[in-house]
Amino acid sequence: MAQWLSRLPVAALADIPFERNSDGFDFDTEIILQLHAAGKTIVETAIPTYYGDEICYVNGLGYAKDVVADAARYRLRTLGFGDGVGDDGEPYELKLTDTSSHGRLLDLLRHAPPGRVLDLGCSDGRFGALVRQLGHHVTGLDVVKYEDVGDRLDAFIEADLNHGLPSELGAGFDTIVAADVLEHTIEPAQLLSELIGRLATGGTILTSVPNFAHWYPRGRVAIGRFDYDRRGILDRGHVRFFTRRSFERMVADVGLAVTWRDVVCSPIEVLERGGHGGFGRVAGLLSSVDRTAAQVWPTMFGYQFLYALRPR
């Protein structure tokens, strides 16, 4: 391990959490994967090696098993499962397929007359920029101000939704988009109540929430493995979980009515994430089956629920 670290630039080490790695012989595999995930350039340099008379006691099968496990965890990490090796601080991933939550919400706004739109949890503003291209005036709000977000939107406010809506936000929004946001807030009912007061007359709240009754978290809980992933329903940033019934009960309790509801299926396209091709035909078949299952049994196979809400 000491030889590895001595040949790595300090700046490269500062960008990866190498302290989380194994103390075993698979440390080199883990740090290579971390450097790759961080976008670093890796080159191979030949050096003379002299082993002398020492005897190596490495368990070859055990070492091979650890390397394969590290690579598998990294691959799963690129798909959003588990923590794997390394970490990132990337903006929220924008999903714009016809069957994704962002794609469906954008389609609703495409058919709405131009108006004032509030994009809660706007991330780097890429979704808001697409809404803006439709003729809407878009104000974004997020706890982090990403680079260039102010250039993509008409206005941006940096604020933590867990502290309530900021006064400078104003009111009179024709549409408020809360896509994959409510599950990140400690008091989602309180936030929805505050949003009602920021709507214009006849305004609508568009929201998407993950379905905790989906077969994946159900199965995890059933086998006693309730832990978090990097993305998805069990995203490590989620602090509240919803089923369709519990969410609609909360909506009714705060004085909102459901005017439209839909379900989206699992994001099968993540099989292509990380630049690994070859899954196109399989992903298409799985996606078709999953879409059908989500329509037939939405509470079991629905990955997310989409809603249009208006004050009663």
N, C-alpha and C positions, 0 to 999 in steps of 0.2 A: 504494500500500500504506500509506503514512504517513497519508493522509486516512482510510482505513478504520480503522486502529488508534486514531487520535485520537478517533473518535466512539464507540468501543466501551468499555463499562465494564471496568475492570481485572479485576473479579471474574469477568466472562464470559470474558475471555482466559485467566484462570488455569485454567479448566475445560476448555480445548481445546488440543490440540497444534498450534497454528498455525505453529510453527517448522518443521514438516515440509512445509509447503505449497510450491507452486511460486513462483518469483520472476517468473512471467509474468503476463499479463493475466487468466488464469483463477484467480488468487488469490482474487478475490471470490466465485467459485462455490464454491471449496473451503471457504472460511471460513463461508459460508452453510450448506453441508451439515454442517459440524462443529457449528455452533450448533444446527441442527435436531436432530442426533443427540444433543446434550447436553440437549435439552428446553428450550432458551432461547426466549423470545418475541422474534420479529423483527417490527419495524414499519418502514414506509417513510416517510421524511421528505423532502419536497421542498426542494431548495436551489437557489439561483441558480448557474448555471454560465457562465463566460466563457472561451472557448477562444482568443480573440485571433487572431493571424495564424499560429499554429504549424500544422504539417502533421502529421497522424496517419499513422504508418507501420504500423499494425496490419494483420496479414494476416488478413482476415476469415474465410477458409476454415480457416486454422490455428487461429484462436481458437475457431471453432465446433467443430472437431474436439476441441480440449482440453476444452471445456465438456461435450460429449457423453460423452467418455471419463471425466471426473470423475463425472458423474451415473451412468454405467454401473457404475463401480467402487463407488460408494456403494450402489447397488442390490444388487450382488453381495455387498457387505459385510454388508448386512442379512440375506442368505441364508446367510452364514457363509463365503463364499469370499474369499480374499485379505485384505489389510489395509485396502485402501481408504483413505478419509480419516477421520481421527479415531480414537478409541480408547474403550474403556469398561472399567469394573471391576465389571460386574454379576455377581450370583450365577450359579451354573451353572443353565442353563435346564432346567426340569423338563418332561419329555416323557411324557404320560400317555395317549396313544392306545392302542388295542388292539394295534397293531403295533409300538409303541415298547418299548425296553428297560425303562424305568421302569414302564410300564403292565403289562408281562408279569410283572415281578418283584413288583409290588404284588399282582397276581392270585394268585401263588403264596403270598404271605403271608396273603392273605385266606382261603385254605383250610388254613392251618396253625393248630394250637392256640395260644392266647395264650402268649407266652413272652418271654424277654429277647432283644432285638434290638440289635445293634451296627450302626450306619449309618456306614460309613467314607466320608469325603469328603462329609459331610452337607450342605455348602453352607449355605443359609439355613434348613434344617430343614423345608422344605415337604413333601418326600417322607416324612421321618420322622414328621411330624405326621399324615399319612394312615395310616401304619403304626400309629401310636399309637391312632388312632380305631378300629382293628380289635381293640383290646384288648391289644396288646403293650406291654411296657415298653421304651422306646427310648432308647438312649444314642448321641449323635452325636459324631463326631470330625472335625475339619477344621483346616487350617493357618490359616484366617481365621475370626474370630468375627463373623458378620454380625449386624446389628441384629435383635433379637427372637428369635434362634435358641434362646435359653435358655427362652423362654416356649412354644415349639412342641414341645420335647422334654422327656423326664423328666430327662435329664442331658446335659451337653455338656462336652467336653474339647478344648482348643485344643492341637494338636500337629502336628508335621511328620512324616509317615509315613516320610520318607527318613532319619529319625533313630531309627527303630524305634518299637514300640508303647510308650507311657508306662506306668510301673508302676501308676499310680493307676487305670488302665482296669479292672483286675481280670480275671476269667475267668468261665466258666460261662454263656456266651451260647448260646442255642438256635439262633439264626440270626445270621450275620454277612453283611451286604450290602456288597459292594464293586462298586457300579455305576459304570462308567466311571472307575475309580480306578487300576487296576494299570498302565495305560499312562502314568500320570503319575509313577510311582515309578522310581527308579534301579535298585533290586534287587527286582523283583516276586517272584522265587522266595523270597528271604529273608523278605519280608513274608508270603507264604502260609505258610511254615514257622512263623512266629510266630503266625499266626492259628489254626493247629491247636491250639496250647496254650491258646488262649482259648475254645475251644468246650466246651460241656457234652457229656456223654456222649450220643451220637446226634445231635449238632449238625450243622448244614449251613452251608456257605458258598455264597451266591448271588452270582454275578459276571457282568458283561458286559464284553466287550472288543471293540474295533473290528477289522475284518478288513482287514489290509493287502493281501490278495490280491484285494480288491474291484476291479472294473474301473476305478474312478476313479483310485486311486493307481497302479495298473498303467499306465494310460495316461499319467499325469503323468511317471512314471519313464521310460517308453518314448520320450517326446519330449524328455527331458533337462530337465524342469521340476520337479525335486524341491524344492519349497519348501512353506511352511506356510500354512494358512488360519486363520481366527478360530475355526472350529468344525469338527466332523466328524472323519473319520479322520485327516486331516493337521492337526489342532488344534495350534497353536503351543506348547501346553503339554505335548504328548506327548513323552516321552523314550524310550519303548520301543514297538516295533511287533510285532504278532503275526499269524501265519496260524493257521488252525485246527490244523494239524499241530504247529507250534512251541509253541502254547499248551498243547495236550494233552500234549505231551512234557514240558513244564516241570511241569505238574500231577502227572504220574506220578512225576517225579524227586523231588518233595518229599513223596511219600507220600499223595497224594490220589487218589480215584477219582471218575470222572464218573458221577453217578447220573441226570442229566437234561441234555439238550442241546437247544438250539433256535436258530433263526436269525431275525433281524429284517431287514426290507428297508430301503431308503433312505428317509429322512424327507422324502417328497415334499411333505408339508404345509408345508415351509418356503417354498413358493411364495407362501403367504399371509402370510408374515412381514413385519413392517414396515407393516402396515395397507394393503397393496396387494391388493385383491380382484380378482375376475374370473377366478380360476384354478380355481374349484371343480370344474367338470366335467372340465377337462383334468387336474387333479391327481388326481381320482378314477380316471380311466382309466389314467394313468401308474402310480399306486399299485397298481392291480389287476394290470397287466402285470408290475411289478417284484416283487410278492409271489409270483407264479407262477414267475418266473425264479429267485428266491431259493430256492424249494423244490426246483426241478429241478436247479439248479447252485449250491449254497450257497457254495462257495469263490470263485466268480466274482461272484455277484450279492448275496451276503449282506453286509449293511452291518455288522452286529454279531453276535457269537455269545454266547448266554446259557448259563450252566452252573449246575448244582447240584452241589457237591463235598462229599464226606465222607472222613474219614481211612480208609485201608485197614486 
